[in-house]
Amino acid sequence: MQLVRKAVFPVAGLGTRFLPATKAVPKEMFPVVDRPLIQYALEEARASGIEEFIFVTAPGKEAIEAHFRPDPELEHALAAQGKTEAHEAITAYLPDPHHVHFTLQTEALGLGHAIWCARELVGDEPFAILLPDDLVQSETPCLKQLLDVYEEKGGNVVGVMDVPREETRRYGILETGEDDGRLAEVRGLVEKPDPAQAPSTLSIIGRYVLQPEIFDLLAERRQGAGNEIQLTDAMARMIGGTPFHGLRFAGHRFDCGERLGFLEASVAYALARKDFGESARAMLEGYAKKG
Ligand code: UTP
């Protein structure tokens, strides 16, 4: 079985749900506590064993590239001032520049199209996808959980969770075959179905392990829901030809592409922090008492 060495981070979306904040600042650069979302995603990929990091970005999102570029001037200034913690904060997460790659999606034609833009950087090997606005808090990194399934089953693996039926319109939804309560065989996939038509309430969140054949299907540029080139539609066409599983990962997923989800993530991550979790809790209790 071919190892999964590369991860694609599609970060070229318009982020319309977060306007006006996303007019000049990419939502992937929004901080949860003190790290931007994109850094959590890269760190999850790295902790899962990924070696090459591929970003599909868009004009105007240069801040993402800058975040992963060393900044010798700032490092020097912090070192000169003896600010060792701050120095560590801006260097420790940096991946080796030779293993970070950027490509452009010049028009936001949909997630499927964004992934297709990475085809040459990925090449002919299985790869992972992480959507940075889905933040997953878990003991074992979410992507690592998917990769463990991939090693056992091969083919395609997607991270899934049950959502309230009235929300199926926001997600890619599974039609399941064999299902042991953790791992479900994927028999069908529908993007953003009406609750009445949804084949289940098991929805795909932003973690995938896919075979490179997806690129040939995406090359056809078929439009789906919302007239976008949908990744789900291309994945649906791989069913039957290769093993395909949905994993109910262990962990809590926050939808940071949406205001309440982002706020919840900020609270949860602040409370989990050793350095100021307690003060965050005291502050929140104060608000709760005010009612
Ligand atoms: P979303 O559905 O969250 O879209 O995309 P969005 O544009 O980011 O945000 P809204 O809905 O307008 O508020 C899911 C992921 O796919 C990427 C986004 O950057 C995000 O990581 N994406 C989406 C692209 O890279 N290109 C696209 O054309 C669409």
Boltz pocket constraint, residues with backbone or C-beta under 6 A from the ligand:
constraints:
  - pocket:
      binder: B
      contacts: [[A, 10], [A, 11], [A, 12], [A, 13], [A, 14], [A, 15], [A, 16], [A, 17], [A, 18], [A, 56], [A, 105], [A, 107], [A, 108], [A, 109], [A, 110], [A, 111], [A, 113], [A, 114], [A, 130], [A, 131], [A, 132], [A, 133], [A, 257]]
      max_distance: 6.0
